[in-house]
């Protein structure tokens, strides 16, 4: 065993028996590289990464390869989910060096942590012009030891380009950026987004095809604010295609990471918590807007999957499920026609047609279940549910894919928000109970006595200082959790975490937040959380957080900061809208103005919950059964038996009313 045996990370534990003398990222490895003047190999992946497993088996389990690596390099394994800050730096480096990036990510560093060479997956032998892993090791070692001056110069150039990447976001300011956002701006952005859409299969772009749920959320907002029929049509069409596709687990619920084809049939079978959190959020908001039974079915189905397979007994949500089982990708999720017959008996023929199951299969001789036509009567859908339950019970007897059981604060906070919104949309009390259990678990375990957050919980212990994404998404979760029972302790905690963010993560020059704290010393540079990748970026979330908190707590400095972030983003959003979908949602909210609801009186909580069943994407709501001077929006308002509802927007208030129709 190597040093990874002491790690709590499931990904690092997977490599603990490699003959490679792996180190975790830390002082021991970094000091060794400097003391011995050796290049560092940083190999980054995650436990449910298929090609990470492949490269491990082909190269890292090979004794001859390992001996070479051990002799000439200091070898470090990094779990990208534990250290997204390191991953972001060296992912940028890989993009600069190789013109592409992904996982596994293999980057070579000088002893002072500057990247000079790297790539993603390397085969064990030269393949179609792609160098083998051993060829790459030879090339890197020769240049490091024989051409050191050139290596150092290359490393410095790469580092400077990485540093300049964040600055480009601020610098992408055309002359029009001096003006405020307007309706014309958002319609021009919408045109760019729709032009990138796939009119035949829904979604955006070609294979591999990601659901792009944050972009779909932008379409929903454009439908809400501008009644844009094209935005609504592409959103509805895309959701149907995705939720009826093989990328969606028709039997167990939940969504896979992406589809390998354009039609959504063949997924890369791993299931990530954050994808399903974003799906729950979008479906809950969509159901609030339209009360569509199809959306409700998929919302409940996905939540059932999360509660059944991704939640621990204390209320935390696990990180991911692997794509592989028994050494084969998708084995757990695929079916033969004969299996369907065994489980469903005389009904098998009917359901084989519904799910496109054939003797020859629709993927590698087996069948991925997907729905070609969903215009079915409710009575048939009831039969589908019964058949699905039988198939699920049968599937649960198979060897299950590996589950990564680390609990990450940012992903949990996102999922917590999903459960809150699902409760608001459906009124199902179980969803509220799970949300409260989760937020309590997060506060009890991730919040240190000094007010700082941690990033990872595993085996009963927390580790790794919180990143700005943890703070931003936890603040967001606290703000939506406040709406469950209007517990002001959640608002106070959100404000306290915001102060930590400003103190340790804020850049006064760009008005943006860094990914890492000023206290953190083991990164070569501090990048900013800007791009909306698999989850919304810190700065995206903080625009909305600061605006809401500023209004809730009457803090003009928060409102001012949100406004500066809002203005900073305009040029980048114009040029690259698909890279910033959650930014679009946040700035559209600021442009439209947050709708403020203050409700006070005996039945205030009931009236508040009724309002929350409706889709109002950018709003804040406070409610109290008694007179309350502690919140600005409630000051001076008298409690009555039949609660009054006060509505304000853009610094203008309406007369109080007894009921509203959002």
Beta strands, then each sheet from edge to edge (+ up, - down):
strand 1: 23-24
strand 2: 39-45
strand 3: 73-79
strand 4: 105-109
strand 5: 115-119
strand 6: 258-259
strand 7: 267-268
strand 8: 271-272
strand 9: 320-321
strand 10: 324-325
strand 11: 328-329
strand 12: 403-404
strand 13: 407-408
strand 14: 454-458
strand 15: 461-465
strand 16: 506-507
strand 17: 512-513
strand 18: 595-600
strand 19: 619-624
strand 20: 644-649
strand 21: 652-653
sheet 1: 1+ 3+ 2+ 4- 5+
sheet 2: 6+ 7-
sheet 3: 8+ 9- 12+
sheet 4: 10+ 11-
sheet 5: 13+ 14- 15+
sheet 6: 16+ 17-
sheet 7: 19+ 18+ 20- 21+
end
